[in-house]
Amino acid sequence: MQVGLIGLGAMGRGMADNLVKAGHAVTIWNRSGDGGQPIAGARMVDTPAEVFQAELVLTMLADDAAVRSVILDADLLDGARAGLVHAVTATISVAFADELAAAHRAAGLGYLSAPVFGRPDAAAAGALNMVVAGDPAAIETARPAFEAMTQKIWQLGDEPHQANAAKIAGNMMITFAIEAMAEALVLTGDNGVTPDAFFELMLGTLFPGRIYQTYSAKIAAGDYEPGFRMKLGLKDLRLATEAAEKAGKRLPMLDTVRGRMGEAMEAGMGEQDWSGIAKLLLEQNGKATD
């Protein structure tokens, strides 16, 4: 199918490459060009309006403001191909997802929220987990392209914001796991247990999951090279706070971890991996692992 992609960062690049490999005709626009690394088999265009002539458009942009600037402020929906389906694959707010859905309905276009779980290596391998919500017919239209990029598609409901709520909550839980591991190292380290020994025990007994495997290795090695940057992680925790406040709820653990990430940002760690919140806590307690 004809697939347009807007956003050629670390995630978008892997997604585009897998779409081409699956035989889709891929058109790409990126705000900063192709970064000197064109995607073989894809066509780079000069304007995002050209991308919106595809059957399906995927946007992988950093936040609400970036999506608004590129899509809504530029009135791209007015000149889009009739019957087009647009899927936002990045993490955006629940409220903005509702706004986007309404704007697409008014323009007679399909809209899906389709955020993904997975780091750039998973995007490159076509092994993302995609959380999708919206009109079932639009999902079926997009499915061939989605399957080229993912190991599984999780369909949550007919309202696009359902996928955004799940993605934001999932990212929030990742930060909780990172915080839990860091606090556990402070406790065990004070009693002579090494990080490697402790994490081997936890991974082999109580917490064998992927998040604990990935981030325990980074924390134990003192490796905070970015896979997902701290500044984007803080954005996602802000979105979680906004969603909770809109529902009249307060989430105490979210408040704590968001505060920790804010401290890390103030300490100049915004371009490091979001697991750097562990580095901050460990250093504050004299337990740095690097």
DAHU-V275588 format. One record per pair of residues at least 24 apart in sequence whose C-alpha atoms are under 7 Angstrom apart, sorted by the first residue. I is the first residue (numbers start at 1). GAP is how many residues later the second one is. D is the distance in Angstrom with one decimal. If there is no record, write none. Layout:
I/GAP/D  I/GAP/D
This chain:
1/24/6.1  1/54/7.0  2/24/6.2  2/52/5.2  2/53/5.3  2/54/6.6  3/24/6.3  3/51/5.5  3/52/6.1  3/53/4.9  3/54/5.7  4/24/5.8  4/47/5.0  4/48/6.8  4/50/5.6  4/52/6.1  4/53/4.4  4/54/6.1  5/24/6.5  5/46/6.9  5/52/5.7  5/53/4.8  5/54/5.8  6/24/5.7  6/52/6.3  6/53/4.7  6/54/6.1  7/52/6.1  7/53/4.9  7/54/5.5  10/110/5.7  11/109/5.1  11/112/5.8  12/48/6.0  14/109/4.9  14/110/4.0  15/108/5.7  15/109/6.6  15/134/5.7  18/108/6.2  18/130/6.0  18/131/5.9  19/126/6.5  19/129/5.7  19/130/6.8  22/126/6.0  27/24/6.0  49/27/5.9  52/28/5.1  52/29/6.3  53/27/5.7  53/28/4.7  54/27/6.8  54/30/6.9  55/29/5.0  55/30/6.5  56/28/5.8  56/29/4.9  56/30/5.8  56/86/6.6  57/28/6.4  57/29/4.7  57/30/6.2  58/28/6.0  58/29/5.0  58/30/5.8  58/31/6.6  59/28/6.5  59/29/5.0  59/30/5.9  60/28/6.5  60/29/5.4  60/30/5.1  61/29/6.1  62/28/6.8  63/28/6.7  63/29/5.7  64/28/5.5  64/29/6.9  64/32/6.8  77/30/6.3  78/29/6.4  83/26/5.6  83/27/6.9  84/25/5.6  84/26/6.1  85/24/6.1  85/25/4.3  85/26/5.7  85/53/6.4  86/24/6.0  86/25/4.9  86/26/6.2  87/24/5.8  87/25/4.6  87/26/5.6  87/27/5.9  88/24/6.6  88/25/5.3  88/26/5.7  88/27/6.7  89/24/6.5  89/25/4.6  89/26/4.0  89/27/6.2  90/25/5.0  90/26/6.9  91/24/5.8  91/73/6.7  91/76/6.9  92/72/6.6  93/71/6.6  93/146/5.6  94/67/5.2  94/70/5.7  94/71/6.1  94/149/6.7  97/63/6.5  97/64/5.4  98/63/6.2  110/28/6.2  112/48/5.7  113/47/4.9  113/48/6.8  113/50/6.0  113/51/6.7  114/49/6.6  115/49/6.9  115/52/6.6  119/108/6.1  119/109/6.9  120/107/6.7  123/26/6.9  126/24/5.1  126/25/6.7  127/24/4.5  129/24/6.0  130/24/6.0  131/24/6.1  131/32/5.6  132/24/6.1  132/31/5.5  133/24/5.0  133/25/5.5  133/26/5.8  133/27/4.5  133/29/6.2  133/30/5.3  134/24/4.2  134/25/4.9  134/26/4.5  168/68/6.3  168/72/5.9  169/71/6.7  172/65/6.2  174/37/6.9  176/81/6.8  178/37/6.8  178/97/6.2  178/100/6.5  179/99/6.2  182/96/4.9  182/99/6.8  182/100/6.6  186/96/6.6  186/99/6.9  186/101/6.5  195/25/5.8  196/24/6.4  215/60/6.9  219/59/6.9  220/69/6.1  221/68/6.6  221/69/6.5  222/67/5.3  222/68/4.5  224/48/5.7  224/49/5.1  224/51/6.7  224/52/5.9  225/47/5.7  225/48/5.6  226/45/6.9  226/46/4.9  226/47/3.9  227/46/5.8  228/45/5.3  228/46/6.1  229/41/6.6  229/42/5.4  229/43/5.5  229/44/4.6  229/45/5.4  230/39/6.9  230/40/4.8  230/41/6.0  230/42/5.7  230/43/5.3  230/44/4.0  231/39/4.8  231/40/6.7  233/41/6.0  234/24/6.7  234/27/6.3
